[in-house]
Amino acid sequence: MTDKSVAEMTFEEAMAALEQVVNQLERGDVALEQSIALYEKGAALKKYCADKLAAAEAKVEMIRAQEGRAVGTSPAEGL
């Protein structure tokens, strides 16, 4: 996992880091304290990714509205 803070990551880096966290937690071979830290990191990564997606969706809606096209998006699955 990268040493960057979540706020410094690109969306793609955050998604990759979140996948690593999930994989580690699913394996179940980490100590309790490390599991808690991983869970906290995963929650922060999930929120960051969801916020980035929401911002992107809002931007797309704004562009579509400026073009006079129908607005409205569906939320990304899984977040």
C-alpha atoms as one frame of an Amber mdcrd trajectory, in Angstrom:
protein
   0.000   0.000   0.000   1.197   3.497  -0.788   2.492   5.892   1.856   0.436
   8.741   0.371  -2.387  10.114   2.429  -5.841   9.431   1.041  -6.279  13.097
   0.093  -3.103  12.962  -2.035  -4.261   9.946  -4.047  -5.853   9.904  -7.438
  -9.180   8.131  -7.706  -7.452   5.170  -9.347  -4.812   4.949  -6.618  -7.505
   5.080  -3.943  -9.508   2.309  -5.610  -6.394   0.122  -5.875  -5.534   0.786
  -2.213  -9.117  -0.016  -1.198  -8.908  -3.305  -3.100  -5.694  -4.156  -1.240
  -7.341  -3.394   2.109 -10.338  -5.569   1.274  -8.088  -8.427   0.147  -6.051
  -8.264   3.368  -9.159  -8.207   5.536 -10.768 -11.065   3.612  -7.679 -13.248
   4.050  -8.084 -12.867   7.799  -4.403 -13.350   8.523  -3.768  -9.985  10.180
  -3.718  -9.227  13.887  -6.729  -7.560  15.489  -5.052  -4.164  15.868  -3.899
  -4.219  12.250  -7.397  -5.278  11.146  -8.879  -2.261  12.911  -6.351   0.055
  11.278  -7.047  -1.501   7.876 -10.791  -1.128   8.385 -10.346   2.560   9.253
  -8.158   3.078   6.181 -10.721   1.252   4.035 -13.553   3.420   5.330 -11.575
   6.569   4.505 -10.745   5.262   1.032 -14.382   4.327   0.366 -15.588   7.785
   1.394 -12.920   9.468  -0.736 -13.853   7.396  -3.798 -17.587   7.961  -3.276
 -16.992  11.721  -2.929 -14.875  11.779  -6.113 -17.575   9.893  -8.033 -20.296
  12.210  -6.747 -18.261  15.247  -7.845 -17.702  13.736 -11.280 -21.409  12.934
 -11.637 -22.323  16.498 -10.639 -19.892  17.870 -13.209 -21.363  15.665 -15.943
 -24.869  16.808 -14.995 -23.766  20.442 -15.155 -22.228  19.944 -18.611 -25.338
  18.163 -19.868 -27.576  20.934 -18.489 -25.432  23.593 -20.196 -25.831  21.699
 -23.467 -29.599  21.604 -22.959 -29.591  17.834 -22.659 -31.530  15.818 -20.120
 -29.905  15.650 -16.716 -29.833  12.878 -14.168 -27.322  10.168 -13.488 -27.409
   6.846 -11.748 -25.073   6.350  -8.792 -22.050   4.138  -9.348 -22.612   0.583
  -8.191 -20.740  -0.717  -5.192 -20.125   2.581  -3.420
